[in-house]
Amino acid sequence: MNKNNRFAYYLSITIFLIELGHTISYAQTPANASTKQPNIIFILADDLGYGDLGCYGQQKIATPNLDKMAEEGMRFTQFYAGTAVCAPSRCALMTGMHTGHGSIRGNKGVKPEGQFPMSASSVTFVQLLQKQGYHTAAFGKWGMGYIGTDGDPNRKGFDLFYGYNCQTLAHNYYPDHLWKNENKINFEGNVNGNTDYSGDNIHQQALQFIDKQQIGQPFFAYLPYTLPHGDLTIPHDSVYNHYVALFGDKPLSPKEGKPKKEGNKPFEPYPHAAYAAMVSRLDKYVGEVLALLKTKQLEQNTLVLFSSDNGPHKEDGNDPEYFNSNGNLKGIKRDLYEGGIREPLIAYWKGTVKPKTININVAAMWDLFPTFLSLANINDIPKTDGVSILSTLLKPSMKIKHPYLYWELHESGGKQAIRMGDWKAVKLQVSVLQNSPIELYNLANDPAEQTNVAANYPAMVTQMEQLFIEAHKSDSNWPLLLSEGKESN
């Protein structure tokens, strides 16, 4: 973007923010608010890239509330998703196990709707919070087990679940039904029209839950919102129209837009505007959650975290290159390069998390399991792959260290990746090649993974090969390596 265009974008966005009026202001709350068992809210975006927020370098999309949240809290620069697609990334969050050990390692649908469930033996941190007296609820997209299976959210610690059980159906933002626990909530207006936008409906349910909470009764709210996942669908309101005018795109023809033949998913002629409006709408949701905490005088006893499940998607008209959604990192969703798995993580806890803090510690989704349990004063924490990041949340100078981080992906021929210190190793085609070569990168010198230096560091390659063997535990439900049987993708 040249200097004149950049100035035009900034000027337009500044005016837009004034009109939007969603900037957060924080008020003081009672000093006697209990911190023995703090409330926890974890907001999880769907397919949001590392570079999609203003506080992470985004220049075209307005995210004033998340930028303010980062300004008033802590912003991590080296936080990683569980893997590069939805269900296994979320399983890593819930169980504290990376994808070499977890009971869900890929996206696998089951009939009549839903995904391959978490095993009965998989214990979530939510179950342990529930036993500790926390009220627990989830609002959004589940994707880890159909109603009545061992992966049913009610069987994994949630008192209340509201939203999409099936991540495949979550592509439709005007669904004919959602789920409230085991009850199907039908939306008759969406059968022959588009009257109930699911993002707004789910968000309102989340606000109602938070509004019912009181000081002294701890709660955990998991908000896995579906925005900005495809299909790109958004109400054509003033925010959407702002982006249509701002970007100045010509409308796509129906052929270019590839409209859906099934269901009632509307064709989106301005996909750039749609994606930007979906991110801004998500930002608005975050602002309203934080504003409600202030109104309820719960700010000083509530940790709020915001992240995303994997890198930006290039589906249903989305264009991550246009927005630089991966923040100049290599790869997008379904890549184990940095752009597919490195994500925003913003932490806000008024009076506890130091404002204007940039945290460079390397951390991953499975670290939140021991972190949340430590916050709840649960001493008997099960062994996981995670390392608690509570110390660095409370004192940014505290360092946390992993022996290494590991990811695998059960799509596109099978992929594996390891980060150890500044070294990053990637293997491709592991489901179809017996001895897939290792790519090696030094992220300190090459964060965009442009130069494979494997030939220069044979000893490091050998060490990484041993770690790949150590990290992957065979599972008959999830064959990955060629020696385990060809993967069914």
Stockholm file with secondary structure:
# STOCKHOLM 1.0

chainA/1-489         MNKNNRFAYYLSITIFLIELGHTISYAQTPANASTKQPNIIFILADDLGYGDLGCYGQQKIATPNLDKMAEEGMRFTQFYAGTAVCAPSRCALMTGMHTGHGSIRGNKGVKPEGQFPMSASSVTFVQLLQKQGYHTAAFGKWGMGYIGTDGDPNRKGFDLFYGYNCQTLAHNYYPDHLWKNENKINFEGNVNGNTDYSGDNIHQQALQFIDKQQIGQPFFAYLPYTLPHGDLTIPHDSVYNHYVALFGDKPLSPKEGKPKKEGNKPFEPYPHAAYAAMVSRLDKYVGEVLALLKTKQLEQNTLVLFSSDNGPHKEDGNDPEYFNSNGNLKGIKRDLYEGGIREPLIAYWKGTVKPKTININVAAMWDLFPTFLSLANINDIPKTDGVSILSTLLKPSMKIKHPYLYWELHESGGKQAIRMGDWKAVKLQVSVLQNSPIELYNLANDPAEQTNVAANYPAMVTQMEQLFIEAHKSDSNWPLLLSEGKESN
#=GR chainA/1-489 SS CCHHHHHHHHHHHHHHHHHHCCCCCCCCCCTTCCCSSCEEEEEEESSCCTTSSGGGTCSSSCCHHHHHHHHTSEEEEEEECSSSSHHHHHHHHHHSCCTTTCSCCSCCBCSSSCBCCCCTTCCCHHHHHHHTTCEEEEEEECCSCCTTSTTCGGGGTCSEEEEESCTTGGGCSSCSEEEETTEEEECGGGTSSCCCCHHHHHHHHHHHHHHHCCTTSCEEEEECCCTTCSSCCCCCCHHHHHHHHHHCCCCCCHHHHCCCSSTTCCCCSCHHHHHHHHHHHHHHHHHHHHHHHHHTTCGGGEEEEEEESSSCCCCTTCCHHHHTTTTTCSCCTTCCSHHHHEEEEEEECTTTSCTTEEEEEEEEGGGHHHHHHHHTTCCCCCCCSCCCCHHHHHCTTCCCCCSCEEEEECSTTCEEEEEETTEEEEEECTTTCTTCCEEEEETTTCTTCCCCCGGGCHHHHHHHHHHHHHHCCCCTTSCCSGGGCCCCC
#=GC SS_cons         CCHHHHHHHHHHHHHHHHHHCCCCCCCCCCTTCCCSSCEEEEEEESSCCTTSSGGGTCSSSCCHHHHHHHHTSEEEEEEECSSSSHHHHHHHHHHSCCTTTCSCCSCCBCSSSCBCCCCTTCCCHHHHHHHTTCEEEEEEECCSCCTTSTTCGGGGTCSEEEEESCTTGGGCSSCSEEEETTEEEECGGGTSSCCCCHHHHHHHHHHHHHHHCCTTSCEEEEECCCTTCSSCCCCCCHHHHHHHHHHCCCCCCHHHHCCCSSTTCCCCSCHHHHHHHHHHHHHHHHHHHHHHHHHTTCGGGEEEEEEESSSCCCCTTCCHHHHTTTTTCSCCTTCCSHHHHEEEEEEECTTTSCTTEEEEEEEEGGGHHHHHHHHTTCCCCCCCSCCCCHHHHHCTTCCCCCSCEEEEECSTTCEEEEEETTEEEEEECTTTCTTCCEEEEETTTCTTCCCCCGGGCHHHHHHHHHHHHHHCCCCTTSCCSGGGCCCCC
//
